[in-house]
Amino acid sequence: MILDDIFKKTKEELEIRKKLLPYDMLGRSLASNPFFPKDVKKALRRVDKEMKIIAEVKKASPSKGVIRENFDPLNIALNYEKNKAVAISVLTEPHFFKGSLENLSLIRRYTQVPLLRKDFIFDEYQILEALVYGADFVLLIAKMLSMKELKKLLEFARHVGLEALVEIHDKEDLSKAIFAGADIIGINHRNLNDFSMHMDLCEKLIPQIPNSKIIIAESGLEDKEFLKHLQDIGVDAFLIGEYFMRQADEGKALLNLIKD
């Protein structure tokens, strides 16, 4: 399965990075580059009928290959910010998504909205990397982690001042997210094993999510009326990447979804 391949490659890459920059040295770099994470929950929690979108900087995906040939991560991020994205998701996985931590750091220097490090995170070192490179929150995929692993990583993220978007795909994942104490829960319509889409997943899972949680809908989102429907059933914000990356002007496409 592709998820297993990505996970294996990510583990191999992480071991190399740990040798090049040991944990204590990585942590020490924060002293020379202090960073104060932004209020992610305030940015994402919906107020009235406001359309909140986390816009994604994404060059490629395992299922679609290269999505954006003319890829300038900083200009894309600035276009998103100018057109009222409440946060920006930055892919940092290099092999299957063609992302990098350097893109995250570059975007951090020139933007003010919260940044999500979107990657396959299973180690505290990756969370510390996210902080060093300028993220305000990290993606934790419940499908990849045990209950105890998810809880440990979420607690560590909060310990260093970050939040986490805990991504779920089914009822079992939701149980993990609630056990771990997740406050921000992302419902991904895309099955990570076969990439099939299940656009009714929010309707199935939202009734089982405690009212206090911030709910993010992910994948397959481009129709404004469908987004409004998801808002009506409890979604706070939307994470959208591929749709924007296929537009001539991603900022204009974003604004068209947001405006009445």
Secondary structure, 3 states (H helix, E strand, C coil): CHHHHHHHHHHHHHHHHHHHCCHHHHHHHHHHCCCCCCCHHHHHCCCCCCCEEEEEECCEECCCEECCCCCCHHHHHHHHHHCCCCEEEEECCCCCCCCCHHHHHHHHHHCCCCEEEECCCCCHHHHHHHHHCCCCEEEEEHHHCCHHHHHHHHHHHHHCCCEEEEEECCHHHHHHHHHHCCCEEEEECECCCCCCECCCHHHHHHHHCCCCCEEEEECCCCCHHHHHHHHHCCCCEEEECHHHHCCCCHHHHHHHHHCC
